[in-house]
């Protein structure tokens, strides 16, 4: 599978190739911040198939967390594009930045312990209080 995406202003673009590891929704508090309060829809893709094809993203890693992730975003418009995990050779690609997001169908919901009362998890999704077993 080949995914293409870009930020809101088009300055930063990427391609992700390979078989998706998982498609899901994340309800963690950190994702709520970057998604404006909603769950974060994502596709977990192999890191070796992910490349920025235009522009240079900025990155941010929190220093106060035990297992922080690195979030990559456009330095011009601020669009959050991807997240990198230190514990897994994969890239979390944000569905909202995909050129063709209509093909997204989540399989799991993670970090549901952090969901808000107004979040509605689709009944068909397998739910995990935190992360699924690896």
N, C-alpha and C positions, 0 to 999 in steps of 0.2 A: 504494500500500500504506500502511496505517496501523498502526503499532506502538504499543502502550501498555506502560508498565512502571512499576515502583515499587521502592523499597528494601524491605528485610526488615521494618522496623517500619511501613511505609506512610506515613511522614511526607513523603517526597519522591516525587512522581509526574511522569511525562513522557509526551509523545506525539511520535512521529516519523512524518512523512508524506512520501511520495515514493517513487520507485523506488530500491530498494537498489542501491548502487554495486557492492558485492561482499559476499559472506558467507564468512567464513573462520575459521581458527584461527591464533592468533599464539603462537609459541613463544619470543619474546624473553625475556630474563632479567627485564626490568621487569614484563612481564605475569605471569611465574611468581610474582613477589612478590605481586601483587594477586589472583591466582587460587589461592593456596595451593599452588603447585608444579605445577599442571596448566597446559596451554595455555589461552589465553583465547579463548573462542568469541565471535564478534562479527558484527554487521551494520553495514556502513558506509553511513550515511544522509546525504542532503543536509542541510547545516547550516541552510538557510533553512526547512526543514520540522520542525525540532526545537524543542520548547518544554517548559519545566517548567510543569506545571499545578497543582502543590501543593508547598509547602515551598520552601526555599532551600538548594540544595546548597552545600557548601564545595568549594573547589578547591585543588589542589596542583600546582605546577610545579617540577621540580628545576632548580636553578641551576647545577649542575656538568656538564650535558650540552650538547653542541653544538647539537642539535636536540631540545629537550625538548617533551613534550606536556603538556597540562593535564588532569589527572584530576579528575573531579567525583564527590563521594560524599555520603552522608547524614551530617549532623553529629550525628545521634542514635545510629544503629546502625552507622555506618561502611561501609555497603554501597557498593561502587564501582559507579556507574551508567553513566558515559559518559567518553569521552576526546576532547579536541579537539586538532586538529593545526594548527599555524601555517601549514603549507605546502599545505593542502588545505581547501576550504570544505565540510567534511564532519564528521560526528560519529560516533565509534565507539561503538555501542550494545552493551552487554554482554547476551548472550543469556540469562544466568541471571536477569536482572531483568525479563524480558518476561512479560507476563500470559499469553501463549500461546507458550512456547518450543518446543513440540513441532513446530512448522512449520519450524524451522531445519534447513537442509541446507547444510553448508559446501561451498564450491567450491575454495578454495585454502588452503594452509598457508604462512605467512610466517615469516621469521626462524628457519628450521629449523636454521641453524648453531648456535643456542643450545639446541636441544632436549636433554633429558636422556636417558640410556640407557633409562629406564622409560617414555618417551613413545612411543606407537604412532600413527603417522600413517596414516590410512586410505589404502589403495592408490589409490583413484580421485581423490584430490586432487592438483592441480597444485602442486608445491612450489617455493618460492623461498628461496634461502639467506638473503636479507634481504628487501627490499621488491620487489614486481614493478615493471617499468618503467611510468612514468606517461605 
